[in-house]
Amino acid sequence: MSAETGQVRVRFAPSPTGALHIGGARTAYFNWLFARKHGGVFVLRIDDTDRQRSTEASYRQILDSLRWLGITWDEGPEVEGPFGPYRQSERLSVYREQLDRLWEQDKVYACFCSPEKLAEEREQAQREGRAPRYAGHCAGLSLEEQRRRIAAGEPHAFRLRTASTGQTVVRDVIRGEVTFDNRELDDFIVWKTDGMPTYHFASCVDDALMHITHVIRAEEHLSNTPRHVALFQALGVQPPVFAHVPMILAPDRSKLSKRHGATSVEEYREQGILPEALVNYLLLLGFSPGEDREIVSRDEAVQLFDLERVAKHAAVYDVKKLEWINAHYVHNMSPDALLDQIWPELEGRGWTGPDPAREQLAWLRTAVEFARERTRTVRDLPDMLRYYFEAPESYDEKGARKHFRPETAVRLQAAADRLADVRPFGAVEVEKAFRSLISDLGIKGGDLIHPTRLALTGVTVGPGLFDVMVLLGRDECVARMRRAAQWIELNAQS
Ligand code: GLU
């Protein structure tokens, strides 16, 4: 709880140097869940002090991806709030003010050591097998001397004075108490020669001024944490509670990268993964909801989430699991919601217009409802509906070899003749007509049903055949069956 605000306050602090990846999205979701669970505040802060690598495009994309995932922020860019601005690039005067305060208190000092000298010392340490640490050349300069040299235009950085004895204990909800030896800590740079704060400094100043109570972030930052604790102490605030969430590894336990396929939220979205499915999957990367549960909605996750139950060990990325979860959500989406998602695509293909008649809408809804069971992603759905709009131009090759036999042509013609008389053209009536023809011809059901499906759709699998036939309508069925019969006469080999 923040003493100032009496609330849990967490932040997600991405650097806008690329797309929002699965790891970042997971960190964002865990922060969001924790805030929601405790009635707290979720802050989005943009760590964009790295001017070379930060881009506006990436900033936009991160906001967009988070919104798409439904991870909405209570304070942050475009929402603003009492502790803004929330882009670090707009807070430089805030950092400078804090730096000057610490300088005044002699908690930081100006360092004039040249990069060459520091590099040389680092190499020397490496040669001698020592961990490189700053030797403290400038630590003894008086404030007057520092000011004089700065006024004379000497390039300089600022360093934090740190303890070189004792230990720093980091309280981490996931990892317990992690102890670091202060000998590993040197007087590190908080302000760079180019006049910009370092990540460590900007991050801790913001966490302090924004009254962040819990820092939930990727495990790779655990090693930075003793520095952050030292900074919080210098700033005169209680360090937040830390929670370092486990890494996400590729299936072969290597670092997850491009070569393992899609890893950015944007790419998943393009592939037809649903936001509900993706956040469900993100939860499982490091958190186990218990009782072997894998389908957990956002609302349920808010109830179940518990930082103390986040795993310490790395999570392994499993694209099959994501696809399985996605299929689950697709199967449970309402036909209308699915239609909403694919509408632009259907219009683009000329399969529907902006103002469909009521009958066409009802018809489309039914087609989507039948197709829904068989699709794994929303993106595949339009292709699965193709045969309702376009007669097949070719037939599945394996299917044709198996089901389009020379004797099939006559059967399809006979079935087409019978369909011409079926009234009304409902699934029950069509089935009845088919069953009676099957018995008249003394063949097995499959001998007519499989070729008919292939004739109508060009493929061998799909929803219930009689349902498909009703949606296609009598004339279209008859025409397609006659066309297939002709095709067989021309092509089928005995
Ligand atoms: N900008 C840092 C990152 O993206 C934030 C780390 C932190 O949460 O402190 O890794």
Residues whose N, C-alpha, C, O or C-beta is under 5 A from the ligand:
A	BS01	LIG	A13 P14 S15 D47 S203 R217
